[in-house]
Amino acid sequence: MKIKKAVIPAAGFGTRFLPATKAMPKEMLPIIDKPAIQYVVEEAIDAGIEDIIIITGRGKHAIEDHFDKSIELEHLLEKNKDFEKLEKISEIAEMVDIHYVRQKVQLGLPDAIAVAKKHIGSEPFAVLYGDDIHVSNNGKSAIKQVIECAEKYNSSVFGVTPVDKSEVYKYGVIKGKQLEAGVFELDDIIEKPSVENAPSNLVNSGRNVFTPAFFDAVEKAPIGKKGEKHIDAVAKEMMKHEKVNAKQLDARWYPVGDKLTFVKTTIDFALAHDEIKQEIRSYLKNALKN
């Protein structure tokens, strides 16, 4: 099993960030000086992905524009001899082959991923959620860790992260038996369980590898109460026919799809940013005093 293609679903409305996302995709909200989705694309490239399919929707043109060339801007930067910025801007358009497919109707995350079926064909593929950022603790990107696990076990793999038990109701929580340190064979995945009924504190954190069986499972999975399909139901369909594993990620997870985590992420990234970290540290100290 070799994974060279990745799907990044980015078709959601971003309602938790309204009114900011009325005209701007939530995936384009900046973490300091880089939109969130660029961190995701860079992680995929770092893992050896050669072909990326971004699933978009109405009003998402800014994502396509960001990863395209901007002749006028490049000309202006060159004219002003701002070569450092020119290099950064030029690199974005040359990163990797990116293709865009629209999810025409909002029918849930699995349906958004399945929109890429024709492009993926019969190959296994990676999935990186467009509003989840991971910062590796060991020098190996989160999706690379999942890919290596998938290649070792020749299986679909969910990247999972431990959360405080009080937070499990927000996520898809796994149940399984340990195969080795940090690797589990799934028995079940439960979407947003109560704290009392959660089988673990390991949750799906937006870095997955799926075999092509995923697409059949999406078709067979039941539709939820709100008219959408859910990733836990798809995983259960897959588990009827093949083993599905989970890999605990050695990375810090920033689910930037909500306001509080977005602000926390911005602060953490600012404190690590060479240009502004000293000033930010001083500002935060003074703000806390006041």
ZIFENVEN-V664725 format. One record per backbone hydrogen bond with DSSP energy under -0.5 kcal/mol. CO is the residue of the C=O (numbers start at 0). NH is the residue of the N-H. E is the energy in kcal/mol with one decimal. If there is no record, write none. Layout:
# ZIFENVEN-V664725
{{CO;NH;E} {CO;NH;E}}
This chain:
# ZIFENVEN-V664725
{{1;3;-0.7} {3;49;-2.2} {3;50;-1.7} {4;125;-2.5} {5;52;-3.0} {6;8;-0.6} {6;127;-2.2} {7;54;-2.2} {8;129;-1.4} {13;16;-2.0} {14;17;-1.3} {16;19;-1.4} {16;20;-0.6} {18;21;-1.9} {19;22;-0.5} {19;23;-0.5} {24;27;-1.8} {25;28;-1.4} {26;36;-2.5} {28;35;-1.8} {29;31;-0.8} {30;32;-1.1} {30;33;-0.8} {33;30;-3.0} {34;37;-1.2} {34;38;-1.0} {35;38;-0.6} {35;39;-1.2} {36;40;-2.5} {37;41;-2.6} {38;42;-1.8} {39;43;-2.0} {40;44;-2.3} {41;45;-2.3} {42;46;-1.2} {43;48;-2.2} {44;47;-2.0} {49;96;-0.9} {50;5;-2.2} {51;53;-0.6} {51;98;-2.9} {52;7;-2.8} {52;54;-0.6} {53;55;-0.7} {53;100;-1.9} {54;9;-2.5} {55;102;-2.9} {56;59;-1.4} {59;62;-1.5} {59;63;-0.9} {60;64;-2.6} {61;65;-2.1} {62;66;-1.5} {64;67;-1.1} {69;73;-2.7} {70;74;-2.4} {71;75;-2.2} {72;76;-2.5} {73;77;-2.3} {74;78;-2.5} {75;79;-2.2} {76;81;-2.8} {77;80;-1.1} {80;82;-1.4} {81;85;-2.0} {82;86;-2.2} {83;87;-1.7} {84;88;-2.7} {85;89;-2.5} {86;90;-2.1} {87;91;-1.3} {88;92;-0.9} {89;93;-0.7} {90;93;-0.7} {91;94;-0.9} {95;97;-0.6} {96;51;-2.7} {98;53;-3.0} {100;55;-2.4} {101;103;-0.8} {104;106;-1.2} {106;228;-2.1} {107;111;-1.8} {108;112;-2.3} {109;113;-2.4} {110;114;-1.0} {111;114;-0.6} {112;115;-1.9} {113;116;-2.0} {115;118;-0.7} {115;119;-2.3} {116;120;-2.8} {119;122;-1.1} {124;209;-2.8} {125;6;-2.7} {126;207;-2.5} {128;131;-1.4} {130;255;-0.9} {132;253;-3.4} {133;135;-0.6} {134;251;-3.2} {138;140;-0.5} {140;144;-2.0} {141;145;-1.7} {142;146;-2.7} {143;147;-2.5} {144;148;-1.6} {145;149;-2.6} {146;150;-2.6} {147;151;-1.9} {148;152;-2.4} {149;153;-1.5} {149;154;-1.1} {155;244;-2.7} {156;158;-0.5} {156;208;-2.6} {157;246;-2.6} {158;204;-2.2} {158;206;-0.5} {159;248;-2.8} {160;202;-2.3} {163;166;-2.9} {164;167;-1.1} {166;169;-1.9} {167;170;-1.8} {170;172;-0.6} {170;191;-2.7} {171;203;-2.6} {172;189;-3.1} {174;186;-3.3} {174;187;-2.0} {176;184;-2.9} {179;182;-2.4} {181;247;-3.1} {182;178;-2.8} {182;179;-1.3} {183;185;-0.6} {183;245;-2.5} {184;176;-1.9} {187;174;-2.6} {188;190;-0.5} {189;172;-3.1} {189;191;-0.6} {189;192;-0.5} {193;197;-1.0} {200;162;-2.2} {200;202;-0.6} {201;173;-2.4} {202;160;-2.1} {205;128;-2.1} {206;158;-2.4} {207;126;-2.9} {208;156;-2.5} {209;124;-2.5} {210;213;-2.1} {211;214;-1.4} {211;215;-0.7} {212;216;-2.1} {213;217;-2.1} {214;218;-1.5} {215;219;-1.7} {216;220;-1.9} {223;226;-1.8} {227;223;-3.2} {229;233;-1.7} {230;234;-2.4} {231;235;-2.0} {232;236;-1.6} {233;237;-2.2} {234;238;-2.4} {235;239;-0.6} {236;239;-0.9} {237;240;-1.8} {237;241;-1.9} {242;155;-0.8} {243;185;-2.9} {244;157;-2.4} {245;183;-2.5} {246;159;-2.6} {248;250;-1.2} {249;136;-2.3} {249;137;-0.7} {250;252;-0.5} {251;134;-2.6} {252;254;-0.5} {253;132;-2.5} {253;255;-1.6} {254;257;-0.8} {257;261;-2.2} {258;262;-2.3} {259;263;-2.3} {260;264;-2.9} {261;265;-2.3} {262;266;-2.2} {263;267;-2.6} {264;268;-2.8} {265;269;-2.2} {266;270;-2.3} {267;271;-0.6} {268;271;-0.6} {269;272;-1.1} {271;273;-0.5} {272;275;-0.7} {272;276;-2.3} {275;279;-2.6} {276;280;-2.3} {277;281;-2.1} {278;282;-2.5} {279;283;-2.7} {280;284;-2.0} {281;285;-2.2} {282;286;-2.7} {283;287;-2.3} {284;288;-1.7} {285;289;-1.7}}
